[in-house]
């Protein structure tokens, strides 16, 4: 397969054929993200993409899952995306799942008719980097949208029938207890209103060559310790009220892997966090050298 630069995908797409439709991310200004800093965003030509699909068919034969890389494939014009999805269906008879990272601005740039058409054509899974429901914090991390705009983007994806995974970040405020609590509550509130199918939590990890990393180096941002991030996760759980929400907290950046379905497993999930907070036994958490993105 032909790829340009490092390729990133959600861990749940580990068994998917990775089809690079765009190079980089259309926004690429978030202070914490270092994934696409080495490249300028562009959309690959349809001929290139179709050639890659034919190569994949020759190599794999048939596949059931495809993930559209890089950071924001939904930024591609809808008619081109529909043609890509048709090409995938023609190439892979067993195809049952196509997923993509989706940017909030690019999502809002699509009409509901467009989003619905993409879902009907096979784009079933959308991964939206919500990060937080706190308006001020969204501005500070240069996400490019307000909380209301983020909420609308998520709601549109759900209304179109896509399986939405909302990704949020623990530790975004640094060691500020008051703001940490506000961030957790606001994030729970936007989740309750958005009603995603999955809520995936990651923990802030400063990456070299990012604004956040430079802020840490200058002493302008103090990274939370492991137990402070667990306190934040606890507040998040306490304020999530929607039902049948699958929480995914096993990402390598997290200190304590926590998984479950809310509200069914809420008590057990909180008990796991409370036990770690009460014992303060760092050996029970993921070691720093084992954490990553």
N, C-alpha and C positions, 0 to 999 in steps of 0.2 A: 504494500500500500504506500501511497505517496503522502507525506506529511511535511508541513513547514513549521519549524519551531517545536517547542514542547507542547504536548497534547494533554489537556485536562478534561476530566469527566467526573460525575458523581460516583461514589463507590458502588451505588446500586446499579450502575451501568457497566460493571466489570465484565460482563459476558456479552456486551453489545459490540457490534461492528461500529467502529468510530469513523464517521464520514465527515471530513473537514470541508465545510461549506463556506465558512468565513475564516479570515486570518485575524486573530485578535478579538478585541471587544469594542463595540461601537461607542461605549462611554469611556471606559479606561481611565477614570479620574478618581476612583475611590481611594481614600488615603491608606487603607489597610491592605489592599490587594496588589500583589506583585506578579500576577500570572502572565500578563500580556504587555509588560512595560518595554519589552525588547522589540516590539513590532507595531507597525501602523495598521490600523483597521482597513480591511478591504474585503470585498465579496469575490470569491472565486467565480470564474466564468462557468456557465452552465455546461459547456463542452468539457471542461476539466472535471467537473463533478460527475457528469455522466460516464466519462472514461474511468474514473475511480470506482464507480458502481460496477461497471463491467469487469474491472480487474478483481474486485471483491467477489463477484459471482464466480469467476474462474478459480479463485483461490479457495473460497469457503464452500462453494456449491450453493447452499441455501442457509439463510439465517432467520432467526425469529425476532431479534432485537437490533435496532440501529439507534445510535446517538449522533445527533448533528453537532459537530464542533464548529468554531471555537466558542467564544463567549456569548454570542447573541445571534444565533441563526435566524431568529424571528425578524431580524432587521431586514432580511432579504425581501424583495418585492413579492407580494402574495402569489402572483401568477407564476413566478419562477419557482417559489417554494412548492406550489401545487404540482409543477412539472417534475420536480425532484422527487416528491412523494410518489407520484405515478411511476416514475422510473424504478424506484425502490420496490413498489408492489409488483411490477412486471418482472423484476430480476429475482425476487425472493418470494416464492409462493407461500412459504410458511410465515411470512412477516406478520407479527401481531402487535408490535410495539415500536414506535418512534418517539424519542425524547429529545429535548433540547434545553439548554440554558436560555432564559428569556429575560431581557432587560425591561424595566418598567416603562421607560420612555418609548422603546420600540413596540412594546405591547399596546400602549395607549395610542400609538400611531396606526393601529389596525382597527377597522370597524368591527362590530360584533359579527357582521355577515362574513367578514374575512376570517376571523378567528374560528367561527363555526365551520366554515369551509375547510380550513386546515385540519380541524379535528376530524371531520368526516373523511378527509383524505388520508388520515392515519397518524397525524401528530397528536399522540394521546397523552404524553407526559411533559409537563413544563416545570422547570426548576427556577424559581424566582428568588433572587437575593434580596429579601426584605430587610434583613439586618436588625432593624429596630422599628418601633412604632412611634418613637420620640422625634418630633419635628426638628427641634434644635440639633439633636444628635445626627439626624439625617443630613442636615446642612453642614455640620462640622466634618463629617466623613466624606462629604462631596458626592453624595449619592445621585444628585441631579433631579430629585423629585421630592415633593412634600409627602407627609404621611397620608393625606387624603388622596393624592395621586397614586401612591403605592397601593393603597387599599383598592382604588378603582381598577388598577391594572390586575390585581389578584382576583377581584370579583368578576372581571370580564373573562378571565381564563376559566374560572369555575363555571360561569354561566354558559360558556361555549362548550362545556362538557369535558374539558381537559382534566386530567388527574394532576392536581397542583401540589407541588412540594415547596413549601415556604422555608427558606433558609435564614436563620437568625444567628447573631453573634453575641456570645457571652463575653463580658469584660470590656465592652466598647467605651465605657466611661472612665476606665482606669480606676484608681483607688479613691473613689469618691462615693461614699456609702449612700448619701442622699440621691445623687444622680443615678447610681446603680439601681436603686429601688425604683426610681421613676422610669428608667429604661425598661426594666423587667415588667412593670405594670403596663406601660404603654405598648410593649410588644405583645403581651397577653391580650390586650384590648383589640389591637389590630388583627390579631389571629382570630379572636372570637367573632369579629365582624367579617373577616375575609372567608373563613371556613375552608381552609385548605384541607386536602386529604392527609398530607404528611407535614409535620413540623420537624425540621432537622436543625439541631443546635450545634454550632461549632464554637470554639473558644479562641479569642483573639490571640494571635501569635505574630509578633512583629517580624516582618520579612525584609531583609536588606533591599535597598534601593526603592523603598516606599516612603511616603511622607510620615506614616506612623513610626516606622523604624527610626527615622531622623529625629522625630519628636522625643522618642525614648532616649536616644543618644544625647540629646541636648537637655534632658531632665524636664521636658515639658509634658511628658506623659509617663505615669508610673503604672506599670503593668500589675494587674491584680494577682494575688497569690491563689493557689489552688482552692483553698477553702472559701475565699471571697467569691470565686466564680460559682461555687456550689450554693452559697447563700443566694446568689442572683438566680440560679436555676430553681431554687426552692420558691422564691417569690413568683417566678414565672408560672410554676405549676399551681401555686395557690390561687392564681388569678385566671387560669384557663378554665372556661366554663362549658365550652362546646363538647359535644359527645362524638365518639367514634373517630377521634383524632389520633393518628398513629404518630407517636413521638419517637424520633430517631436521634439518640444521643451517643452513638458508639463511634463517632468520628475520631480519628487519631489525635486531633487537637485537644480533645476533652480529657480532663483528669480522671473522671469517674464515668464509665460507660453506663448509661441508663436508657432502657428501651421499654416501650409499653404502649397500651392504647388508653387514651383518656376518654371518659372518666373511669372506665372499668378498673384500670390498674393504678389509679392516682394514689391511693393510700399506700400501696406497696412501694411505689416510686419515691414518694415523700419519705417513707421509712428508711429506704436505702440512703437517701441524702442525709437525713437526720442522724443516722448512725455514724456516717462518716464525719459529720460536723461535731458530734458529741465526743467521739474518740480522738479526733485530730491526729489520727495515725497516718502519717504521710506514706508509710510503706504500703498501705492499702490502695493508694492511688497510682495512676500511671506515672512512671518516672519521666522527668523532663526530657531525657535523651530518647525516650520512646515516643514522644509527642511529635506531631508533624502535620503538614497540610496535604 
